[in-house]
Amino acid sequence: MTTFGATVLWARPEGAAFIDNKYSRAHVWQFDGGAEVPASSSPHIVRVPFSAPENVDPEEAFVASISSCHMLFFLAGAAKAGFVIDEYRDAAQGELAKNDRGKLYVSRVTLKPHVTYAGTSPDRETEMHMHHEAHEQCFIANSVLTHIEVEPV
């Protein structure tokens, strides 16, 4: 079994209020290997200045993790099939909605990959099949209830 981890670090500035709910949601995600990502609540959920819009929010990271996982499996499948990819760009989007209990959740993620090939490109049907296989293999997609659509550009 493989395990993965991250450290999430937030600290209240000395003397800052807290129980009035007027505290910064800015924090840091730390990953093995030393990468640190400035994070925050979404400014769509918590208004500025209590969120940091320049930082990554959990909803964006969720969308990015699905997109990244899909891309990695797509690249592997393309290589195995003999297609050379020069660039993979995905303008992925996530949507919040209320579930049947009235709770907000990321209800839908739409991946919009645009793939540039060197040399021979697959036909549309083959490329769609490669995206389907990538989706079926993606660990993140297999871990969530969110509806995920793939709409290659």
HELIX and SHEET records of a PDB file:
HELIX    1   1 PRO A   58  ALA A   81  1                                  24    
HELIX    2   2 ARG A  124  GLN A  137  1                                  14    
HELIX    3   3 ALA A  141  SER A  143  5                                   3    
SHEET    1   A 3 THR A   7  LEU A   9  0                                        
SHEET    2   A 3 HIS A  27  GLN A  30 -1                                        
SHEET    3   A 3 GLU A  36  ALA A  39 -1                                        
SHEET    1   B 2 VAL A  84  ASP A  90  0                                        
SHEET    2   B 2 PRO A 113  ALA A 118 -1                                        
SHEET    1   C 3 GLN A  93  LYS A  98  0                                        
SHEET    2   C 3 LEU A 104  LEU A 111 -1                                        
SHEET    3   C 3 HIS A 147  VAL A 150  1                                        
END                                                                             
